[in-house]
């Protein structure tokens, strides 16, 4: 602008300064319209292309402490990138580096049992240091197993295509599966029943006794289902002094090893099974148990955080 004011031509200015005629035209028009105010830069800048520590900290702060303005419950890389004015790939690199996965959610269940440590130590003590010459069983029932029959035929697995099940199905009824997992051998004693009542639970405890040497000490680990704490159960225990019932803390089914076996039979038989009737469901469940007992596997416990360990020595217990 100063050279133009002195009377220099555009060509002369282009020779003296590293600029083009278009550059001179743009700024001279701004100066003519707004005078000195028109000479301030109006360039908005561009998206960040270099991940600096400061930018990384901002991405983490937005990810952990803010929510999308559109009401979404979590960020995607593209939403966060657009909101911050950065590349979605840059957001992805930061998330990968810090193991952030906003699209995932895990559930948890906290025990509110005031005697959690005492009960947990009692159960773990039976696993790690069981009484000599005694049998320890983890007992539970898997209730309301549905005998589902597919309305359409199952299309088998083929190269490049997964097995396909029809959407519609028939319900033929339900049954309950009682299981006792022997913590020493890994063998499972199973029994099906139409209902899960206190009478059925006592009958199953009787089956456990029958399958053990006479008079042998038997320790049974069970959850806090009301059917496990009735007068009928108390009468059974009073009659059989060699049977001892141990309850896991409330909301702590993960302490019962039979739950791991239930997950296995659910995965192997129930979830994708086709059952033409309740008797067919019972037959397939018991067949699986018989084959499983030919090569049973025990559960090996491992602590990932020894500093927060609950052991049989945490609380003094008497078995």
C-alpha positions as CSV (number, residue, x, y, z in Angstrom):
1,X,0.0,0.0,0.0
2,X,2.9,2.3,0.7
3,X,4.5,1.7,-2.7
4,X,1.2,2.3,-4.4
5,X,0.8,5.6,-2.5
6,X,4.3,6.6,-3.7
7,X,3.1,6.0,-7.3
8,X,4.7,2.7,-8.2
9,X,3.0,0.6,-10.8
10,X,1.9,-3.0,-10.1
11,X,4.6,-4.4,-12.3
12,X,7.2,-2.4,-10.4
13,X,5.9,-3.7,-7.1
14,X,5.9,-7.3,-8.3
15,X,9.6,-6.9,-9.3
16,X,10.5,-5.3,-5.9
17,X,8.4,-7.7,-3.7
18,X,7.8,-11.4,-3.9
19,X,4.1,-11.1,-4.8
20,X,1.7,-11.4,-7.7
21,X,-0.7,-9.0,-9.4
22,X,-3.6,-10.9,-7.9
23,X,-2.1,-10.5,-4.4
24,X,-1.8,-6.7,-5.0
25,X,-5.4,-6.6,-6.4
26,X,-6.9,-8.3,-3.3
27,X,-5.2,-6.2,-0.7
28,X,-5.7,-2.9,-2.5
29,X,-9.4,-3.6,-2.7
30,X,-9.6,-4.4,1.0
31,X,-7.7,-1.2,1.8
32,X,-10.0,0.8,-0.4
33,X,-13.1,-0.6,1.2
34,X,-12.0,-0.7,4.9
35,X,-8.8,1.4,5.0
36,X,-6.3,0.2,7.7
37,X,-8.8,-2.3,9.2
38,X,-8.9,-4.2,5.9
39,X,-5.2,-4.9,6.2
40,X,-5.6,-7.3,9.1
41,X,-5.3,-11.0,8.2
42,X,-8.6,-12.9,7.8
43,X,-7.1,-16.4,7.4
44,X,-8.8,-18.8,9.7
45,X,-6.0,-21.3,9.7
46,X,-6.2,-25.0,8.9
47,X,-6.8,-28.2,10.7
48,X,-3.9,-29.3,12.9
49,X,-1.8,-31.9,11.1
50,X,0.9,-32.5,13.8
51,X,0.0,-34.3,17.0
52,X,1.6,-32.2,19.8
53,X,1.5,-33.1,23.5
54,X,-0.9,-30.2,24.0
55,X,-3.3,-31.4,21.3
56,X,-3.1,-34.9,22.6
57,X,-4.1,-33.7,26.0
58,X,-7.0,-31.8,24.6
59,X,-8.3,-34.9,22.7
60,X,-8.1,-36.9,25.9
61,X,-9.9,-34.2,27.9
62,X,-12.7,-34.1,25.3
63,X,-13.0,-37.9,25.2
64,X,-13.1,-38.4,29.0
65,X,-14.9,-35.4,30.2
66,X,-17.3,-34.1,27.5
67,X,-20.2,-35.5,25.6
68,X,-21.3,-34.8,21.9
69,X,-23.5,-31.8,21.5
70,X,-26.1,-33.9,19.5
71,X,-27.0,-35.9,22.6
72,X,-25.1,-39.0,21.7
73,X,-23.9,-41.1,24.7
74,X,-20.3,-41.5,23.3
75,X,-17.9,-40.1,20.8
76,X,-16.9,-41.6,17.5
77,X,-13.6,-40.7,16.0
78,X,-15.3,-38.7,13.2
79,X,-17.6,-36.9,15.6
80,X,-14.8,-35.9,17.9
81,X,-12.5,-35.0,15.0
82,X,-15.2,-32.7,13.5
83,X,-15.9,-31.1,16.9
84,X,-12.3,-30.4,17.5
85,X,-11.3,-29.5,14.0
86,X,-8.7,-32.3,13.7
87,X,-8.4,-35.5,11.6
88,X,-10.4,-38.5,12.8
89,X,-7.3,-40.6,12.2
90,X,-5.5,-38.4,14.7
91,X,-8.2,-39.1,17.2
92,X,-8.0,-42.8,16.5
93,X,-4.2,-42.8,17.1
94,X,-4.6,-41.1,20.5
95,X,-7.4,-43.6,21.5
96,X,-5.2,-46.5,20.4
97,X,-2.2,-45.2,22.3
98,X,-4.2,-44.8,25.6
99,X,-6.4,-47.9,25.1
100,X,-9.6,-45.8,25.0
101,X,-12.7,-47.5,23.5
102,X,-15.7,-45.2,23.9
103,X,-17.9,-47.5,21.8
104,X,-17.6,-50.3,24.3
105,X,-19.4,-50.7,27.7
106,X,-18.9,-53.3,30.4
107,X,-21.3,-54.2,33.1
108,X,-20.4,-54.9,36.8
109,X,-22.2,-56.0,39.9
110,X,-21.0,-54.9,43.3
111,X,-21.7,-57.1,46.4
112,X,-23.4,-55.3,49.3
113,X,-22.8,-58.2,51.6
114,X,-21.4,-56.9,54.9
115,X,-19.7,-60.3,55.4
116,X,-18.2,-60.4,51.9
117,X,-14.6,-61.0,53.0
118,X,-15.4,-63.7,55.5
119,X,-17.6,-65.6,53.0
120,X,-15.3,-65.2,50.1
121,X,-12.3,-66.4,52.2
122,X,-14.3,-69.4,53.3
123,X,-15.1,-70.4,49.7
124,X,-11.6,-69.7,48.4
125,X,-10.2,-71.7,51.3
126,X,-12.2,-74.7,50.1
127,X,-10.7,-74.3,46.6
128,X,-7.1,-73.7,47.6
129,X,-6.9,-75.8,50.8
130,X,-9.8,-78.2,51.0
131,X,-10.2,-80.4,54.1
132,X,-8.4,-83.7,54.0
133,X,-10.5,-86.7,52.8
134,X,-13.5,-84.4,52.0
135,X,-15.3,-83.7,48.7
136,X,-16.0,-80.2,47.7
137,X,-18.9,-79.5,45.2
138,X,-20.0,-76.3,43.6
139,X,-23.8,-76.5,43.2
140,X,-26.3,-74.4,41.3
141,X,-29.2,-74.7,39.0
142,X,-29.6,-73.2,35.5
143,X,-33.2,-72.4,35.3
144,X,-35.8,-72.0,32.5
145,X,-33.7,-73.6,29.7
146,X,-36.0,-73.3,26.7
147,X,-36.5,-76.2,24.3
148,X,-36.5,-74.2,21.1
149,X,-37.1,-75.8,17.7
150,X,-36.4,-73.8,14.6
151,X,-39.4,-73.3,12.2
152,X,-37.1,-73.3,9.2
153,X,-34.2,-75.7,8.5
154,X,-30.7,-74.8,9.7
155,X,-28.5,-73.9,6.7
156,X,-25.1,-75.5,7.3
157,X,-21.7,-73.9,7.5
158,X,-20.0,-73.5,4.1
159,X,-16.8,-71.8,2.8
160,X,-17.3,-68.1,3.2
161,X,-20.6,-68.4,4.9
162,X,-21.6,-68.9,8.5
163,X,-24.2,-71.4,9.7
164,X,-27.6,-69.7,9.5
165,X,-30.7,-70.2,11.7
166,X,-34.2,-69.1,10.8
167,X,-35.6,-66.2,12.8
168,X,-38.8,-67.9,13.9
169,X,-38.9,-70.8,16.3
170,X,-41.3,-73.0,18.4
171,X,-41.3,-73.1,22.2
172,X,-41.8,-76.6,23.5
173,X,-41.4,-75.8,27.2
174,X,-38.6,-75.3,29.7
175,X,-36.7,-77.3,32.3
176,X,-34.0,-76.6,35.0
177,X,-30.6,-78.2,35.1
178,X,-29.0,-78.9,38.5
179,X,-25.2,-79.4,38.4
180,X,-22.6,-80.2,41.0
181,X,-19.0,-79.5,40.0
182,X,-16.4,-81.5,41.8
183,X,-13.5,-79.0,42.4
184,X,-10.9,-81.8,42.8
185,X,-11.7,-83.9,39.7
186,X,-13.7,-81.5,37.5
187,X,-16.5,-84.1,37.1
188,X,-20.1,-82.9,37.0
189,X,-23.1,-84.6,38.5
190,X,-26.2,-83.4,36.6
191,X,-29.9,-83.7,36.9
192,X,-32.8,-82.1,35.2
193,X,-36.1,-81.0,36.8
194,X,-39.3,-79.3,35.8
195,X,-39.0,-76.7,38.5
196,X,-36.3,-75.3,40.8
197,X,-37.8,-75.7,44.3
198,X,-36.5,-76.5,47.7
199,X,-37.6,-80.1,47.4
200,X,-35.7,-80.5,44.1
201,X,-32.6,-79.0,45.7
202,X,-32.8,-81.4,48.7
203,X,-33.3,-84.3,46.2
204,X,-30.2,-83.2,44.3
205,X,-28.2,-83.0,47.6
206,X,-29.3,-86.6,48.2
207,X,-28.0,-87.6,44.8
208,X,-24.6,-86.1,45.7
209,X,-24.5,-88.1,48.9
210,X,-25.4,-91.3,47.1
211,X,-22.6,-90.9,44.7
212,X,-20.0,-90.5,47.5
213,X,-18.6,-93.1,49.9
214,X,-20.8,-93.6,53.0
215,X,-20.0,-91.1,55.7
216,X,-17.6,-89.0,53.6
217,X,-17.4,-85.3,54.5
218,X,-19.1,-83.2,51.8
219,X,-18.8,-79.5,51.4
220,X,-21.3,-77.8,49.1
221,X,-20.8,-74.2,47.8
222,X,-24.1,-72.6,46.7
223,X,-25.5,-69.1,46.2
224,X,-28.1,-67.3,48.2
225,X,-31.3,-68.4,46.4
226,X,-34.2,-68.6,48.8
227,X,-34.8,-72.3,47.8
228,X,-31.3,-73.1,49.4
229,X,-32.3,-71.7,52.8
230,X,-35.7,-73.2,53.7
231,X,-36.7,-75.3,56.7
232,X,-36.6,-78.4,54.4
233,X,-32.9,-77.8,53.7
234,X,-32.2,-77.2,57.4
235,X,-33.9,-80.4,58.3
236,X,-31.8,-82.3,55.6
237,X,-28.6,-80.8,57.0
238,X,-29.6,-81.7,60.6
239,X,-30.1,-85.3,59.4
240,X,-26.9,-85.5,57.4
241,X,-24.1,-84.2,59.7
242,X,-21.4,-84.9,57.1
243,X,-22.9,-82.4,54.6
244,X,-21.8,-78.7,55.1
245,X,-23.4,-75.9,53.1
246,X,-21.3,-72.8,52.3
247,X,-22.9,-69.7,50.8
248,X,-21.1,-67.3,48.5
249,X,-21.5,-63.6,49.2
250,X,-24.5,-61.9,47.7
251,X,-24.1,-60.8,44.0
252,X,-20.9,-62.9,43.8
253,X,-21.8,-65.8,41.5
254,X,-18.3,-65.5,40.0
255,X,-17.0,-67.2,43.2
256,X,-18.9,-70.4,42.3
257,X,-16.9,-72.5,39.9
258,X,-20.0,-74.3,38.5
259,X,-20.9,-71.0,36.8
260,X,-17.9,-71.4,34.5
261,X,-19.1,-74.9,33.6
262,X,-22.7,-73.5,33.0
263,X,-21.1,-71.0,30.6
264,X,-19.5,-73.9,28.7
265,X,-22.7,-75.9,28.3
266,X,-24.5,-72.8,27.3
267,X,-22.0,-72.1,24.6
268,X,-21.6,-75.8,23.4
269,X,-25.2,-77.0,23.5
270,X,-27.9,-74.6,24.5
271,X,-27.4,-71.4,22.6
272,X,-27.4,-72.9,19.1
273,X,-29.2,-76.1,19.9
274,X,-32.4,-77.3,18.1
275,X,-34.7,-79.3,20.4
276,X,-37.9,-80.9,19.2
277,X,-39.3,-81.4,22.7
278,X,-38.4,-81.1,26.4
279,X,-37.4,-84.8,26.6
280,X,-35.1,-84.1,23.6
281,X,-33.5,-81.2,25.4
282,X,-33.0,-83.3,28.5
283,X,-31.4,-86.1,26.5
284,X,-28.9,-83.8,24.8
285,X,-28.0,-82.1,28.1
286,X,-27.3,-85.4,29.8
287,X,-25.4,-86.8,26.8
288,X,-23.1,-83.8,26.9
289,X,-22.5,-84.3,30.6
290,X,-21.6,-87.9,30.1
291,X,-19.1,-87.1,27.3
292,X,-17.7,-84.2,29.4
293,X,-17.0,-86.5,32.3
294,X,-14.8,-88.7,30.2
295,X,-12.2,-85.9,30.2
296,X,-13.2,-83.4,32.9
297,X,-11.1,-80.3,33.6
298,X,-10.6,-78.6,36.9
299,X,-10.6,-74.8,37.4
300,X,-7.2,-73.2,38.2
301,X,-7.5,-70.0,40.2
302,X,-5.0,-67.2,39.6
303,X,-4.7,-63.7,41.2
304,X,-3.9,-60.9,38.8
305,X,-3.4,-58.4,41.6
306,X,-1.8,-60.0,44.7
307,X,-1.9,-56.7,46.6
308,X,-5.7,-57.0,46.7
309,X,-5.8,-60.7,47.4
310,X,-8.4,-62.5,49.4
311,X,-7.1,-65.9,50.7
312,X,-8.1,-68.6,53.1
313,X,-5.9,-66.8,55.7
314,X,-7.8,-63.5,55.4
315,X,-10.4,-64.6,57.9
316,X,-10.1,-67.5,60.3
317,X,-12.7,-70.1,59.4
318,X,-13.6,-73.5,60.6
319,X,-14.7,-76.2,58.2
